[in-house]
């Protein structure tokens, strides 16, 4: 048993799709935390956890994947990168890029198949620094790909830096959003925006060789754990002005 004042704990949740859905599926998540705000930073409090799941006979394991995400002082912590580089008041572009690449929970493992023993048991040993939070997401393969991304919009932040925003999709077994752009025409050709792999619905994109009056077109799609890409959004036009 874990007390309310314990630095280590586990939280689990199960999701059953409602009715017949082409993009939703059975899934469950497990959060492990090794943290206590009242305890000073101490590496001796690191934890090695043995996680065991039993009675998985009801799951179609041929299409069942899991992903392990982590937040700690080295993962998902852009402030640490900023401080390691002298905490500049005006970070240069390359430092901003490093910070943005570390702003989301880090994917430590997966998508990986769930391999069970002869008695329908799966296990993993997880090392958790202090402090840290791990999230393990287990997901059955939906019938169809993620839904089409909607409502893409673009805002200019600086001369060559644009903020691309879009609505989330209801599917949860997502690996990332893929953003592509073209400076040629709505028909393309399109290139990857090369932002950090992320589930965020916003991307800061620095347009190469941007100039005032340049037209940029963007399209966004969602990619699931099985590397299946949903339909691309309608192309969105933006004109750079400065």
Buried (B, 14 or more C-beta within 10 A) or exposed (E): EEEEEEBBBEEEEEBEBEEEEEBBBBBBBBBBBBBBEEEEEEEEBEBEBEBEBEEBEEBEBEBBBBBBBBBBEEBBBBEBBBEEBEEEEEBEEEBBBBBBBBBBBBBEBBBEEBEBEEEBEBEBEBEBBBBBBBBBBBBBBBEBBBBBBEEBEBEBEEBBBBBBBBEBBEBBBBBBBBBBBBBEEEEEEBEEBEBBEBBBBEBBBBBEEBEEEBEBBBBBBBBBBBEBBBEBBBBBEBEBEE
